[in-house]
Amino acid sequence: MTYKIRIKGHMDTKWVDWFDGLQITHEKDGTTTIYGPLPDQAALHSILRKIRDLNLQLISVKQGKLDPENEISTNSNGGVHIDD
C-alpha cells in the first residue's frame, strides 16, 4: 500500500534518510508530505513513531493506491484524518 502522511511545518531535510526512502516534499502551505509505499502496518507504525519521536505534529494519514499521475487515490474509507 502507498501512504501519504502530512505533518505541520517543514521537516528538516537532515531527517530524510530516517524515513526509509519515502519521498519527502515541502509544500507551499507550510506542511511536509511524506509519501510512498510501505509493506505493512508495522512499517507504517514505525514511520508514525519516528514522527512522534521528532515531536512533529501529524495532520493526516491517507492510504491508497498510486494513480497514473503518481498521486495517491484514497481507499474506500478515505484514510484517516486528524484535525489540528
Secondary structure by P-SEA (a helix, b strand, c coil): cbbbbbbcccccccccccccccccccccccbbbbbbbbccaaaaaaaaaaaaaacccccbbbbbbbcccccccccccccccccc
